Amino acid sequence: MKNWDIDGLVMGVCYYPEHWPKDVWEEDLDRMKEVGISVVRIAEFAWALMEPREGVFDFSLFSEFMDLCDKKGMDVIVGTPTATPPAWLTHKYPEVLNQDELGHVYHHGHRRHYNMNTKIYYDLSRRIVEKMAYAYKDKKCLIGWQLDNEFNCSINSYHSKADDIAFRTYLKDKFKDLDTLNEALGNTFWSQIYTDWNQIETPKHVAANAYNPHMMLEFRKFISDTVLRYAKMQTETLRSIIPADQFITTNGLFKYIDYKKMQDANTTDYITFDSYPGFSNTVNADLENFITLRDRDMIKNLSMTRGLSANFGVMEQQSGGGGWTVGSACPMPKPGQMRLWTYQSVAHGADFISYFRWRTSPMGTEIYWEGINSHDNRPDARRVLEAQEIGKEFKSLKEIAGSKYVAKVGYIHSYANDWDAYGDTIRRRYQDISDTSWFRAATLSHTPMDYVYLDENTKVEDLKKYELLVFSHACIVTEKVSEILSQYVKEGGTLVIGARTGFKDNYGKCPLGTIVPGNLIDIAGAQSVEGTFLGALDEKMTATWKNKSIAMPLYNEVLKTIDKDTKVLASFDRGHYQGMAAVTEKKSNKGSVIFVGGAFSEDMAYTILEHTNQISPFKDMISLPKEMELAVRGNDNSNYYFVLNYTREKQDLKLNKSFTDLLTKKDLSGEISLEPFDVLILKE
């Protein structure tokens, strides 16, 4: 299987030969090579060209283009075109069209308007993938395949008749009989008991949007299983035909897809991500009330991708201003921002950067999604020259490829908990606060943090590389997951948990007698005895930890120690909870569990990082302000330090030892300045 890092960091671009006259193809490829681009992604929306009528195939256009790529030494990634079914297909087989929860049909004219549970769509998808594989597999330029395009983007819920039937089958296979289903999903509430399987449909529109949360959790699992089955079908079709050295990927990350399960099933060789930091600054952005870090927020998404593939690719890296004709307008990247965002991706583990797109679309919904080239196609345009600068720099950074992001702190995600939170808006409120607080605290303190996907197949060995793991509000903790986390703590790890941990079962119900933190109560050595939200008229709550007052936002729980080895680290310092335990710690063997009775404020996350000696691990080497980012990649030979200035002002930093600047090959130490949107890449 080919890997991107064989030739160092690789630059690519999304290209649509079907949008341009053939007589510009060669010039475009020549200009790409001049910029430093060596890979193009093609064909992901071109089903109607390859099968203009049912059973009539014409692969000549892309075959001709790939022959030209062979001649020019340009590698190619081909996307399977199943995100956009042809008009003949949706007209002849209208049952393939998806519906929303109101029963409204998504008609032809957009993308992702199909459902994956209609047999005819499944079969026709497999056939076009098979035909493409045979048509293109022997092209010398072809290095890999992208499955579909952005599964679950735009539309991530499925309510057609075929989905009703498939959901019913999913539930039958899982629960076997209706009594078991009714019990598991709490259907005695509000008289939701089913007495016949045919009474069950995908969740449809209900009053106040108050869906059965347990049924909704199962529905989201069903959606994921549907996507995974459809993707696996495409992978199996491809692998039965294509050479072994052509990789398979898909571009994400999107709702209601268990990408960890996708990776574990070997459906993809890598995950690729689509990075659009400019969405943080759309024309409708709320500039008055925000706690995010704007384009730095993309760090979180990149880190979540890295949690699936330590070295990954960015299939679509923003290169221009954005927007569909129906909205999402965002400005053109400022001078230096395209380069900044590129190195943001590289700093977090990307070895392949493919820009969206080579040239702005001349037609359709995306005529405002600017590429490296605008409609005027000027070879001396600012973004073209900036891309050329990046291409030259990539050549000097070859040794970085394949190195891994360096982090001793991990923030745990589990799909069951994430999907439960999507349907539990009350939980979502404190979960969002905690997610943001930990992200900000780690990022602004220059504490590298991974995002770790945890399920019952996770190995303790995979967790032991982290000295600190945070599972902020793990409402659902199965016995198997608790065993994994207990072993992690036993072997020396520190685990941090928060309010409402373990208070739900696998289906999102709250069983009688459950005491927070549920299955983690033994390793926590403490329990919750009372909890409350803070209303709009309530005073803000704080807790005192070593004479420091720390914000305890939105939701609070009073904790009680139940083990002689458990100590109170902080107590509430106001209201009727004054003097009661807010944070506890149980140390056992070499590890410990810190239990926070509430949502996490940024101050609380900072304090825990300090308490566990994890904060700012590289501060003795590099001193820099919070306005800049520090990210570290490393291999057996060296560490590589990425310093990124996200601001419009010059920023000062201090190198407390001597480094080599990999971009200039100069030795640097002492106090230096970094220009707005500039990047520094250092080697010890």
C-alpha distance (Angstrom), angle and dihedral (degrees) to the residues before:
residue distance angle dihedral
M1 . . .
K2 3.77 . .
N3 3.76 117.9 .
W4 3.78 127.4 -158.0
D5 3.80 95.6 -133.3
I6 3.81 94.4 62.9
D7 3.78 87.7 90.5
G8 3.80 98.1 30.3
L9 3.78 123.1 -108.5
V10 3.79 109.4 -3.4
M11 3.80 128.4 -148.9
G12 3.79 121.2 -152.7
V13 3.79 140.2 164.5
C14 3.80 139.2 -151.0
Y15 3.79 109.7 -113.4
Y16 3.78 132.1 -176.9
P17 3.81 110.1 -160.3
E18 3.81 89.1 177.4
H19 3.82 88.7 66.1
W20 3.79 96.0 56.7
P21 3.80 137.9 56.8
K22 3.78 111.6 -96.8
D23 3.77 91.0 -120.8
V24 3.83 90.8 70.0
W25 3.79 96.0 50.8
E26 3.78 96.4 85.8
E27 3.79 93.6 45.7
D28 3.79 90.0 49.4
L29 3.80 92.3 51.2
D30 3.80 91.6 47.7
R31 3.79 91.0 51.0
M32 3.80 91.1 47.3
K33 3.80 90.2 54.1
E34 3.80 89.7 50.2
V35 3.80 89.5 53.8
G36 3.80 91.8 50.1
I37 3.80 98.8 -103.9
S38 3.80 113.7 145.4
V39 3.84 102.8 167.3
V40 3.80 133.4 52.9
R41 3.79 127.6 -168.6
I42 3.80 114.9 -146.2
A43 3.81 147.3 168.1
E44 3.82 103.2 28.3
F45 3.82 92.9 130.6
A46 3.79 101.0 32.9
W47 3.81 107.0 95.2
A48 3.83 92.4 121.5
L49 3.81 90.1 57.4
M50 3.79 94.4 48.3
E51 3.81 95.2 44.0
P52 3.83 105.9 23.2
R53 3.80 91.0 168.7
E54 3.76 129.7 19.0
G55 3.78 110.1 -74.7
V56 3.81 93.1 -0.4
F57 3.80 110.5 112.0
D58 3.78 130.9 -167.5
F59 3.79 117.3 176.0
S60 3.79 94.7 162.2
L61 3.80 99.8 107.9
F62 3.79 96.4 57.6
S63 3.80 91.5 35.5
E64 3.79 88.8 57.0
F65 3.78 91.2 47.3
M66 3.82 92.3 49.3
D67 3.79 90.4 50.0
L68 3.78 87.0 56.9
C69 3.81 89.4 48.2
D70 3.81 88.6 53.1
K71 3.78 88.9 53.5
K72 3.80 93.3 48.2
G73 3.80 96.6 43.1
M74 3.80 93.7 -115.1
D75 3.81 118.8 148.5
V76 3.81 119.6 -138.1
I77 3.80 137.4 -148.5
V78 3.81 113.2 -163.3
G79 3.78 121.0 -151.7
T80 3.78 119.9 -148.2
P81 3.83 104.4 -120.9
T82 3.79 100.0 -136.6
A83 3.82 94.9 117.5
T84 3.82 89.2 76.5
P85 3.82 115.7 41.1
P86 3.83 116.0 -162.8
A87 3.80 121.8 -103.2
W88 3.80 92.2 -113.1
L89 3.80 89.1 59.3
T90 3.79 98.5 49.9
H91 3.81 91.2 41.3
K92 3.80 95.3 50.9
Y93 3.80 94.7 37.7
P94 3.83 105.8 31.7
E95 3.79 89.7 166.3
V96 3.83 88.2 78.0
L97 3.80 91.0 68.2
N98 3.77 115.8 103.6
Q99 3.80 123.5 -126.3
D100 3.77 133.0 -153.0
E101 3.81 124.8 -126.1
L102 3.81 89.9 -88.0
G103 3.80 91.2 57.8
H104 3.81 93.7 -107.8
V105 3.78 112.2 149.2
Y106 3.79 120.6 -128.2
H107 3.78 99.6 -134.2
H108 3.78 129.6 -155.5
G109 3.79 116.0 -74.9
H110 3.80 106.2 72.8
R111 3.82 130.2 50.8
R112 3.80 135.3 -94.8
H113 3.82 88.5 29.5
Y114 3.80 93.8 132.6
N115 3.78 132.6 88.6
M116 3.79 122.0 -129.2
N117 3.80 97.1 -144.6
T118 3.79 98.3 69.4
K119 3.80 106.4 103.1
I120 3.79 93.7 -142.6
Y121 3.82 91.9 53.5
Y122 3.78 91.5 46.2
D123 3.82 90.8 50.1
L124 3.81 95.4 44.5
S125 3.80 90.1 47.7
R126 3.77 90.9 52.6
R127 3.80 90.4 48.3
I128 3.82 95.8 51.9
V129 3.81 90.6 47.1
E130 3.80 90.4 49.5
K131 3.80 93.4 47.9
M132 3.81 91.5 47.6
A133 3.79 91.6 49.5
Y134 3.79 92.1 53.6
A135 3.80 91.8 44.0
Y136 3.81 97.3 50.7
K137 3.81 108.6 20.7
D138 3.80 95.2 100.4
K139 3.79 97.3 49.4
K140 3.79 106.9 121.8
C141 3.79 91.8 -143.2
L142 3.81 94.6 55.7
I143 3.82 111.2 104.0
G144 3.79 103.4 159.1
W145 3.78 152.5 -7.2
Q146 3.78 133.0 -121.1
L147 3.80 115.9 -149.5
D148 3.80 110.9 -129.1
N149 3.81 112.7 -51.2
E150 3.79 125.0 -77.6
F151 3.80 101.1 -24.4
N152 3.83 108.8 -137.4
C153 3.79 94.9 9.6
S154 3.83 113.0 141.8
I155 3.82 91.4 -2.6
N156 3.80 120.0 43.2
S157 3.80 103.4 157.4
Y158 3.79 128.4 72.2
H159 3.80 126.6 -156.9
S160 3.81 108.4 157.7
K161 3.80 122.9 128.4
A162 3.79 89.6 -99.7
D163 3.79 89.3 54.3
D164 3.81 90.9 50.1
I165 3.79 89.6 55.2
A166 3.80 93.9 43.8
F167 3.82 92.4 48.0
R168 3.78 89.8 51.2
T169 3.80 89.7 51.6
Y170 3.82 90.9 47.7
L171 3.81 90.7 53.5
K172 3.81 92.9 45.2
D173 3.80 91.1 52.0
K174 3.78 92.1 48.4
F175 3.81 103.3 40.2
K176 3.81 100.8 24.0
D177 3.82 95.1 -156.7
L178 3.80 137.4 34.3
D179 3.80 95.7 -116.5
T180 3.78 90.4 59.6
L181 3.80 91.8 45.3
N182 3.81 93.5 48.6
E183 3.79 91.1 49.7
A184 3.81 95.3 45.7
L185 3.81 94.9 47.5
G186 3.79 97.0 42.2
N187 3.78 94.6 -118.4
T188 3.79 94.9 162.4
F189 3.82 85.6 77.5
W190 3.82 110.7 97.0
S191 3.81 90.9 -5.0
Q192 3.80 95.3 -74.2
I193 3.81 94.8 148.2
Y194 3.82 115.1 140.3
T195 3.79 119.5 -144.3
D196 3.80 98.0 177.2
W197 3.81 129.4 36.7
N198 3.79 90.0 -132.2
Q199 3.80 89.4 65.3
I200 3.81 89.3 69.1
E201 3.79 120.9 90.9
T202 3.76 134.3 160.5
P203 3.82 106.7 -76.7
K204 3.79 108.5 -73.8
H205 3.78 130.0 -166.2
V206 3.80 112.6 -61.1
A207 3.78 134.8 179.8
A208 3.81 114.7 -72.6
N209 3.82 87.9 -0.9
A210 3.82 84.9 -88.3
Y211 3.80 98.2 153.3
N212 3.77 122.5 177.4
P213 3.84 97.5 -90.6
H214 3.81 93.2 -150.4
M215 3.80 92.9 52.3
M216 3.81 88.7 46.4
L217 3.80 91.1 53.6
E218 3.79 89.6 53.1
F219 3.80 89.8 46.3
R220 3.80 91.0 55.7
K221 3.79 90.2 49.8
F222 3.80 87.5 50.4
I223 3.82 91.3 51.4
S224 3.79 89.9 52.5
D225 3.80 92.3 48.0
T226 3.81 89.5 49.6
V227 3.80 93.1 52.8
L228 3.81 92.6 43.8
R229 3.80 92.0 50.6
Y230 3.81 91.5 48.8
A231 3.81 92.7 46.9
K232 3.80 92.1 46.4
M233 3.80 89.9 52.6
Q234 3.80 89.8 56.3
T235 3.80 92.0 46.4
E236 3.79 93.6 49.6
T237 3.79 90.0 47.8
L238 3.79 91.8 51.3
R239 3.80 96.4 43.6
S240 3.78 91.7 52.5
I241 3.81 88.5 61.2
I242 3.83 114.8 21.4
P243 3.82 126.7 77.7
A244 3.80 116.1 -91.1
D245 3.80 93.0 -115.7
Q246 3.81 94.1 64.5
F247 3.81 109.8 93.6
I248 3.81 127.5 -142.3
T249 3.80 123.9 -141.9
T250 3.77 140.9 155.0
N251 3.78 129.3 -150.2
G252 3.81 120.3 -119.4
L253 3.02 167.9 79.1
F254 3.81 107.7 -161.3
K255 3.79 139.2 146.2
Y256 3.78 126.0 -74.5
I257 3.80 97.4 14.0
D258 3.80 120.7 117.6
Y259 3.80 97.8 -144.7
K260 3.79 91.3 176.4
K261 3.78 90.0 60.2
M262 3.81 88.0 45.9
Q263 3.80 90.1 54.8
D264 3.80 93.5 42.8
A265 3.82 89.0 54.0
N266 3.83 90.3 52.8
T267 3.78 90.6 -122.0
T268 3.80 88.6 140.4
D269 3.78 133.7 24.9
Y270 3.79 91.2 -147.6
I271 3.77 138.2 2.5
T272 3.78 116.3 -125.0
F273 3.77 124.8 -160.0
D274 3.81 134.4 -148.7
S275 3.80 108.8 -134.9
Y276 3.81 119.3 -160.3
P277 3.83 107.9 163.0
G278 3.81 89.3 168.8
F279 3.80 90.3 75.5
S280 3.81 85.4 78.5
N281 3.81 89.2 69.6
T282 3.78 107.2 41.8
V283 3.78 119.7 154.0
N284 3.82 88.8 -103.9
A285 3.81 96.2 49.5
D286 3.80 116.6 136.3
L287 3.80 102.8 -119.1
E288 3.78 95.5 174.3
N289 3.79 100.4 58.4
F290 3.76 117.2 33.2
I291 3.78 137.2 123.9
T292 3.76 97.1 -179.0
L293 3.78 126.1 104.6
R294 3.80 94.6 -123.6
D295 3.81 111.4 -140.3
R296 3.80 89.9 7.5
D297 3.82 86.8 66.1
M298 3.79 87.4 78.8
I299 3.81 85.7 73.9
K300 3.80 87.3 76.8
N301 3.80 94.1 54.4
L302 3.79 92.2 45.0
S303 3.80 89.9 49.4
M304 3.79 91.1 50.4
T305 3.81 89.0 52.4
R306 3.81 89.1 49.0
G307 3.81 87.7 54.2
L308 3.81 87.1 64.9
S309 3.82 99.6 37.2
A310 3.80 116.9 18.8
N311 3.79 87.9 -153.5
F312 3.76 112.6 30.8
G313 3.77 142.4 159.0
V314 3.77 133.8 -114.3
M315 3.79 105.7 -136.4
E316 3.80 93.6 -174.8
Q317 3.81 117.8 29.3
Q318 3.79 113.9 178.1
S319 3.78 112.1 -110.4
G320 3.79 102.8 163.6
G321 3.76 146.0 19.0
G322 3.75 115.3 -59.7
G323 3.73 146.9 -143.6
W324 3.76 144.9 115.1
T325 3.77 120.0 -123.5
V326 3.81 85.6 -104.1
G327 3.80 96.9 53.5
S328 3.83 148.3 -75.4
A329 3.80 93.7 113.5
C330 3.79 114.1 178.2
P331 3.80 130.2 173.0
M332 3.77 129.6 -97.6
P333 3.82 112.3 -90.2
K334 3.79 110.7 -94.9
P335 3.81 117.5 -116.3
G336 3.79 105.0 -68.6
Q337 3.81 96.9 15.2
M338 3.80 96.1 101.1
R339 3.80 87.8 54.2
L340 3.81 90.8 44.4
W341 3.81 92.3 51.7
T342 3.80 90.5 46.3
Y343 3.79 91.8 56.3
Q344 3.79 90.3 43.0
S345 3.80 86.4 63.4
V346 3.81 93.9 42.9
A347 3.80 91.9 47.9
H348 3.79 89.8 57.9
G349 3.79 97.2 50.5
A350 3.81 108.8 -76.0
D351 3.80 114.3 139.6
F352 3.80 94.1 173.2
I353 3.80 123.9 53.8
S354 3.80 118.4 -173.4
Y355 3.79 114.8 -177.9
F356 3.75 123.8 -139.3
R357 2.96 103.4 -108.3
W358 3.82 145.6 -5.2
R359 3.78 93.8 -147.8
T360 3.79 133.4 4.7
S361 3.79 113.3 -96.3
P362 3.81 115.3 -97.8
M363 3.80 91.9 -151.8
G364 3.77 147.1 24.5
T365 3.77 135.7 28.5
E366 3.82 93.6 -33.7
I367 3.81 101.5 56.8
Y368 3.82 87.6 121.3
W369 3.80 95.5 49.8
E370 3.77 97.3 102.8
G371 3.79 120.5 -150.0
I372 3.78 132.2 -162.5
N373 3.80 84.3 -74.9
S374 3.78 122.8 43.6
H375 3.80 124.8 -144.9
D376 3.81 89.6 -82.2
N377 3.83 89.3 63.1
R378 3.81 94.8 -149.2
P379 3.83 111.9 174.2
D380 3.82 90.5 -150.6
A381 3.81 95.2 52.7
R382 3.80 116.3 134.6
R383 3.81 97.0 -111.7
V384 3.80 92.2 47.1
L385 3.80 90.0 54.7
E386 3.80 91.1 45.6
A387 3.81 90.6 52.1
Q388 3.79 88.8 49.3
E389 3.80 89.6 53.6
I390 3.82 90.2 52.2
G391 3.80 90.6 48.6
K392 3.79 91.3 55.1
E393 3.80 91.5 46.8
F394 3.80 92.9 51.0
K395 3.80 88.8 62.7
S396 3.81 89.8 61.1
L397 3.82 92.7 48.5
K398 3.79 99.7 58.5
E399 3.81 93.7 121.1
I400 3.82 91.5 61.3
A401 3.80 93.3 64.8
G402 3.78 112.2 104.6
S403 3.81 94.2 18.0
K404 3.80 116.4 128.4
Y405 3.79 131.8 -125.3
V406 3.80 110.7 -102.0
A407 3.83 115.7 -132.1
K408 3.78 135.6 145.1
V409 3.81 94.4 -175.5
G410 3.80 123.0 73.5
Y411 3.80 130.8 -170.6
I412 3.79 110.3 -152.4
H413 3.78 125.2 -134.3
S414 3.77 126.7 -179.3
Y415 3.77 122.1 -173.0
A416 3.80 92.8 -137.3
N417 3.80 90.4 57.4
D418 3.79 94.5 41.5
W419 3.81 92.2 51.4
D420 3.79 92.0 44.7
A421 3.80 89.4 53.9
Y422 3.80 92.3 51.8
G423 3.80 88.3 63.4
D424 3.80 96.9 38.4
T425 3.78 106.5 67.9
I426 3.80 92.7 -179.4
R427 3.79 91.6 55.9
R428 3.79 89.9 41.6
R429 3.80 90.4 62.7
Y430 3.79 96.7 60.3
Q431 3.81 92.1 34.4
D432 3.81 90.5 56.8
I433 3.80 91.6 48.9
S434 3.80 91.9 51.0
D435 3.80 94.4 44.4
T436 3.79 90.8 51.4
S437 3.79 94.0 44.1
W438 3.78 94.3 52.8
F439 3.79 92.4 44.4
R440 3.80 92.5 50.3
A441 3.79 94.4 43.6
A442 3.80 93.5 50.6
T443 3.79 95.1 41.8
L444 3.80 98.0 44.6
S445 3.81 93.4 44.3
H446 3.81 91.1 49.2
T447 3.80 91.9 -118.6
P448 3.82 108.3 149.1
M449 3.80 110.5 -131.2
D450 3.79 130.9 -173.8
Y451 3.79 125.7 -153.6
V452 3.79 108.5 -128.1
Y453 3.80 124.4 -158.4
L454 3.78 111.5 -144.4
D455 3.78 128.0 -167.2
E456 3.78 137.7 141.1
N457 3.82 91.2 -79.2
T458 3.80 94.1 56.4
K459 3.80 113.9 118.8
V460 3.79 120.2 -135.0
E461 3.80 87.3 -132.6
D462 3.80 88.4 64.3
L463 3.81 89.8 56.8
K464 3.81 99.5 43.5
K465 3.81 93.0 79.5
Y466 3.81 87.0 71.0
E467 3.79 118.6 77.7
L468 3.80 90.7 -167.1
L469 3.81 128.5 33.0
V470 3.80 124.1 -175.4
F471 3.82 119.9 -157.4
S472 3.77 96.0 174.5
H473 3.81 104.7 -173.1
A474 3.78 108.5 -0.9
C475 3.78 96.4 175.0
I476 3.80 90.0 169.0
V477 3.81 114.0 51.0
T478 3.79 115.0 161.7
E479 3.80 121.6 -154.0
K480 3.80 89.9 -107.8
V481 3.80 92.8 52.2
S482 3.81 90.6 47.3
E483 3.82 89.1 53.0
I484 3.81 90.3 52.2
L485 3.80 92.5 49.4
S486 3.82 92.4 44.0
Q487 3.79 90.2 54.0
Y488 3.80 90.3 47.9
V489 3.81 90.1 54.9
K490 3.81 92.2 43.2
E491 3.79 89.6 55.6
G492 3.79 93.4 53.2
G493 3.79 108.0 -81.3
T494 3.78 126.5 134.4
L495 3.82 115.8 -132.8
V496 3.81 124.2 -164.5
I497 3.80 120.2 -160.2
G498 3.80 133.1 176.2
A499 3.77 143.6 -158.4
R500 3.79 122.5 -38.7
T501 3.80 92.3 18.2
G502 3.80 111.7 165.2
F503 3.79 98.0 -1.2
K504 3.83 95.1 125.7
D505 3.78 132.8 62.3
N506 3.81 126.0 -132.8
Y507 3.79 91.1 -76.8
G508 3.79 96.4 47.1
K509 3.81 96.0 -101.4
C510 3.80 123.1 134.2
P511 3.84 106.5 -129.0
L512 3.78 121.1 -146.7
G513 3.80 111.7 -95.4
T514 3.80 96.9 20.9
I515 3.79 110.8 146.4
V516 3.80 119.2 -160.3
P517 3.04 123.0 -87.2
G518 3.81 86.9 36.2
N519 3.78 115.9 -166.9
L520 3.82 90.3 6.5
I521 3.82 94.5 60.3
D522 3.82 95.0 103.8
I523 3.78 96.3 53.2
A524 3.82 91.7 40.2
G525 3.80 93.6 52.6
A526 3.80 89.5 -153.8
Q527 3.77 139.6 75.5
S528 3.77 139.4 -156.7
V529 3.80 114.9 -108.5
E530 3.80 100.0 177.3
G531 3.80 138.5 2.7
T532 3.78 139.6 -174.0
F533 3.76 143.9 176.0
L534 3.77 117.9 -121.9
G535 3.79 111.0 -118.9
A536 3.79 126.7 -145.0
L537 3.82 90.9 -98.5
D538 3.82 95.7 45.8
E539 3.79 121.1 101.1
K540 3.77 115.6 -107.8
M541 3.78 112.5 -93.4
T542 3.79 125.1 -128.7
A543 3.79 136.3 175.3
T544 3.79 129.1 -149.4
W545 3.79 118.8 -126.9
K546 3.81 115.9 176.4
N547 3.80 92.1 -22.4
K548 3.81 91.3 -49.1
S549 3.81 119.7 118.8
I550 3.79 110.9 -138.3
A551 3.81 126.7 -168.5
M552 3.81 115.7 -112.7
P553 3.81 102.9 -166.5
L554 3.80 133.2 -158.9
Y555 3.81 102.6 -23.9
N556 3.81 130.2 38.2
E557 3.79 134.8 -173.7
V558 3.79 127.2 -166.8
L559 3.80 109.4 -133.0
K560 3.80 130.1 -150.9
T561 3.78 123.9 -161.2
I562 3.81 113.9 -128.4
D563 3.80 100.3 175.8
K564 3.79 130.2 64.8
D565 3.81 89.7 -131.5
T566 3.81 92.7 57.0
K567 3.79 118.3 98.2
V568 3.80 131.3 -169.5
L569 3.80 110.3 -118.5
A570 3.81 98.6 178.3
S571 3.80 138.1 11.6
F572 3.78 132.4 -157.9
D573 3.78 109.7 -99.8
R574 3.80 105.0 -162.1
G575 3.78 144.9 33.9
H576 3.79 123.4 25.5
Y577 3.85 89.3 -41.9
Q578 3.82 91.2 62.1
G579 3.79 111.9 138.5
M580 3.80 94.2 11.3
A581 3.80 122.1 122.6
A582 3.81 115.6 -87.4
V583 3.81 101.6 165.8
T584 3.80 128.7 26.0
E585 3.77 136.1 -179.8
K586 3.78 129.8 -157.7
K587 3.78 117.0 -165.8
S588 3.76 117.3 -161.9
N589 3.77 128.4 170.5
K590 3.81 103.8 -36.4
G591 3.82 98.3 -28.4
S592 3.78 139.0 64.4
V593 3.81 144.1 -159.4
I594 3.79 122.2 -139.1
F595 3.80 113.5 -160.3
V596 3.82 117.7 -163.3
G597 3.79 115.9 -164.0
G598 3.75 97.8 -143.8
A599 3.74 147.0 17.2
F600 3.80 114.3 -47.1
S601 3.77 119.7 -104.1
E602 3.77 119.8 -159.0
D603 3.83 88.4 -108.7
M604 3.79 90.4 54.0
A605 3.81 92.0 51.2
Y606 3.83 90.3 48.6
T607 3.79 91.0 49.1
I608 3.80 93.2 50.5
L609 3.80 91.0 48.6
E610 3.79 88.7 52.3
H611 3.81 93.4 44.5
T612 3.81 91.6 53.0
N613 3.83 94.2 43.5
Q614 3.79 92.0 -119.2
I615 3.78 100.9 115.1
S616 3.82 120.2 112.3
P617 3.82 97.1 -11.2
F618 3.81 93.6 -177.4
K619 3.81 98.3 45.7
D620 3.80 92.7 111.2
M621 3.80 89.3 58.9
I622 3.81 103.0 38.3
S623 3.81 128.5 20.4
L624 3.79 114.2 -162.7
P625 3.81 139.4 153.1
K626 3.78 123.8 -101.1
E627 3.82 89.9 -109.3
M628 3.80 87.7 74.2
E629 3.79 129.9 63.8
L630 3.78 126.5 -129.9
A631 3.81 117.0 -162.1
V632 3.79 126.3 171.0
R633 3.79 131.5 -154.5
G634 3.77 122.5 -178.1
N635 3.78 146.8 179.3
D636 3.80 135.2 -178.2
N637 3.80 91.2 -73.5
S638 3.79 107.0 41.8
N639 3.77 150.5 -15.9
Y640 3.80 121.9 -112.6
Y641 3.81 118.7 -149.0
F642 3.80 119.9 -153.6
V643 3.80 116.3 -161.6
L644 3.80 114.4 -172.3
N645 3.79 127.5 -173.2
Y646 3.82 108.7 -152.8
T647 3.80 94.5 177.3
R648 3.78 134.9 91.5
E649 3.80 90.5 -124.8
K650 3.77 133.5 74.7
Q651 3.81 110.9 -97.5
D652 3.80 128.5 -154.8
L653 3.78 126.1 -140.8
K654 3.78 137.1 170.0
L655 3.78 127.1 -132.4
N656 3.80 106.5 -151.6
K657 3.79 92.7 -164.9
S658 3.77 136.7 24.6
F659 3.81 118.9 -76.7
T660 3.77 135.9 175.6
D661 3.80 115.6 -122.0
L662 3.80 101.9 -135.4
L663 3.81 92.6 -158.1
T664 3.82 96.7 53.0
K665 3.84 99.2 20.4
K666 3.81 88.3 -131.9
D667 3.80 125.5 135.0
L668 3.79 112.9 -116.4
S669 3.80 135.0 -169.2
G670 3.77 139.2 147.8
E671 3.78 126.4 26.8
I672 3.81 117.9 -8.1
S673 3.80 137.3 161.9
L674 3.78 129.8 -130.1
E675 3.79 120.5 -150.8
P676 3.83 122.1 -127.6
F677 3.83 111.7 -67.7
D678 3.80 89.8 0.5
V679 3.80 127.8 142.8
L680 3.77 134.1 -144.9
I681 3.82 122.0 -163.4
L682 3.80 113.9 -168.1
K683 3.77 135.5 -174.2
E684 3.79 124.9 -159.0
